[in-house]
């Protein structure tokens, strides 16, 4: 349909990285964009950085990051990726990131949203919202200036990967 001119682009959304990687590595037409829900966040990003993003980049596929707040977990909810099963170490890592954010006077939601938007392969971020005020707060978070030392502190303390693209 793209070759016929019926559509300009197509894509799909998924909750696990395997489908996007398989689509990018296959011989069938590849999507132009994929929504990666629950796959790139300030808490959980290593697989996306080491495998998913490089594979998609080779095929020119762009990414929309969905649920960068880990289904509200970064906002204090006791849910993580659409489940009440919190992975081992997630509570501790969240607490450590929040402690660094507090030291710098940064809202962890703001940091998480900006982190999710930083990679050049990311064309959009869909944080989700349960109330209209959250939509405005999410948009406002993208306008907040965060000191570069905040990001390097997170890297130095092993809370985000050294290879992670950092917000400018």
C-alpha positions as CSV (number, residue, x, y, z in Angstrom):
1,X,0.0,0.0,0.0
2,X,2.9,2.4,0.7
3,X,4.4,1.6,-2.7
4,X,1.0,2.1,-4.4
5,X,0.7,5.5,-2.7
6,X,-2.4,4.5,-0.7
7,X,-0.6,5.2,2.6
8,X,2.5,7.2,3.4
9,X,3.6,5.2,6.4
10,X,2.4,2.4,8.7
11,X,3.3,1.0,12.1
12,X,2.2,-1.0,15.1
13,X,2.3,-0.9,18.8
14,X,3.6,-3.7,21.1
15,X,4.4,-4.3,24.8
16,X,7.4,-6.6,24.3
17,X,10.6,-5.9,22.2
18,X,10.6,-9.2,20.2
19,X,7.9,-8.2,17.7
20,X,9.6,-5.0,16.7
21,X,13.0,-6.6,16.4
22,X,11.6,-9.5,14.4
23,X,9.8,-7.1,12.1
24,X,12.9,-5.1,11.5
25,X,15.0,-8.2,10.9
26,X,12.5,-9.9,8.5
27,X,12.4,-9.7,4.7
28,X,8.8,-8.6,4.6
29,X,8.0,-4.8,4.4
30,X,9.1,-3.2,7.6
31,X,7.0,-0.6,9.5
32,X,7.9,3.1,9.5
33,X,7.2,3.5,13.1
34,X,6.6,1.4,16.2
35,X,5.0,2.2,19.5
36,X,7.1,0.5,22.2
37,X,5.0,0.4,25.3
38,X,6.8,-0.5,28.5
39,X,10.1,-0.8,26.9
40,X,12.0,2.4,27.4
41,X,12.0,4.3,30.7
42,X,14.3,5.8,33.2
43,X,13.9,2.6,35.2
44,X,14.2,0.1,32.4
45,X,16.1,0.9,29.3
46,X,19.1,-1.4,28.8
47,X,17.5,-3.8,26.3
48,X,16.1,-1.0,24.2
49,X,19.6,0.7,24.1
50,X,21.6,-2.4,23.3
51,X,19.2,-4.4,21.0
52,X,15.9,-2.8,20.1
53,X,16.9,0.7,19.1
54,X,20.0,-0.3,17.1
55,X,18.0,-2.9,15.2
56,X,15.2,-0.5,14.4
57,X,17.7,2.3,13.5
58,X,19.3,0.1,10.8
59,X,15.9,-0.1,9.0
60,X,15.0,3.5,9.5
61,X,12.2,2.7,11.8
62,X,11.3,5.5,14.3
63,X,9.9,4.9,17.8
64,X,7.1,6.2,19.9
65,X,7.8,5.5,23.5
66,X,4.6,4.5,25.4
67,X,4.2,4.3,29.2
68,X,7.5,6.0,30.1
69,X,6.2,6.3,33.7
70,X,6.0,2.5,33.9
71,X,2.2,2.5,34.1
72,X,2.3,5.2,36.8
73,X,4.9,3.4,39.0
74,X,7.2,6.4,38.8
75,X,4.3,8.5,40.1
76,X,3.9,6.3,43.1
77,X,1.4,3.7,41.9
78,X,1.8,0.1,42.9
79,X,1.4,-1.0,39.3
80,X,4.3,-1.7,36.9
81,X,3.7,-2.4,33.2
82,X,0.0,-3.1,33.5
83,X,0.5,-5.5,36.4
84,X,0.5,-5.5,40.2
85,X,3.7,-7.7,40.0
86,X,6.6,-5.3,40.8
87,X,9.9,-6.7,39.5
88,X,12.7,-7.4,41.9
89,X,14.7,-4.2,42.6
90,X,12.2,-1.8,41.0
91,X,11.1,-0.3,44.3
92,X,14.6,0.3,45.4
93,X,15.7,1.8,42.1
94,X,12.7,4.1,42.0
95,X,13.5,5.2,45.6
96,X,17.2,5.9,44.6
97,X,16.2,7.9,41.5
98,X,13.6,9.8,43.5
99,X,16.3,10.6,46.1
100,X,18.6,12.1,43.4
101,X,15.7,14.0,41.9
102,X,14.9,15.4,45.4
103,X,18.5,16.5,45.8
104,X,18.3,18.5,42.6
105,X,14.7,19.7,43.1
106,X,13.4,17.8,40.1
107,X,10.1,16.1,39.8
108,X,10.8,12.4,38.9
109,X,7.9,12.4,36.4
110,X,9.5,15.4,34.6
111,X,12.9,13.6,34.5
112,X,11.3,10.4,33.3
113,X,9.4,12.1,30.4
114,X,12.5,14.0,29.3
115,X,14.7,10.9,29.5
116,X,12.2,9.0,27.3
117,X,12.3,11.7,24.6
118,X,16.1,12.0,24.5
119,X,17.1,9.3,22.0
120,X,17.3,10.5,18.4
121,X,15.2,7.4,17.3
122,X,12.3,8.6,19.4
123,X,9.8,10.7,17.5
124,X,7.2,11.0,20.2
125,X,6.4,10.0,23.8
126,X,2.9,9.0,25.0
127,X,2.9,9.1,28.8
128,X,-0.8,8.5,29.2
129,X,-3.0,10.3,31.7
130,X,-6.0,9.4,33.9
131,X,-7.1,13.0,34.4
132,X,-7.0,16.2,32.3
133,X,-4.6,17.9,34.7
134,X,-2.1,15.1,34.1
135,X,-2.1,16.0,30.4
136,X,-1.1,19.6,31.1
137,X,1.5,18.5,33.7
138,X,3.1,16.1,31.2
139,X,3.3,18.9,28.6
140,X,4.7,21.3,31.1
141,X,7.3,18.8,32.2
142,X,8.8,18.9,28.7
143,X,9.6,22.6,29.2
144,X,11.5,22.3,32.5
145,X,15.2,22.9,32.3
146,X,17.1,20.1,34.1
147,X,20.7,20.6,35.1
148,X,23.1,18.3,33.2
149,X,24.7,17.4,36.5
150,X,21.4,15.6,37.5
151,X,21.8,13.2,34.5
152,X,25.5,12.6,35.1
153,X,24.7,11.9,38.8
154,X,22.2,9.2,37.8
155,X,24.8,7.7,35.5
156,X,27.6,7.9,38.1
157,X,25.3,6.2,40.6
158,X,24.5,3.4,38.1
159,X,20.8,4.4,37.9
160,X,20.8,5.0,34.2
161,X,23.1,3.5,31.6
162,X,26.2,5.4,30.6
163,X,25.2,4.8,27.0
164,X,21.8,6.3,27.5
165,X,21.2,9.5,25.4
166,X,20.7,12.4,27.8
167,X,18.2,15.3,27.4
168,X,19.9,18.5,26.2
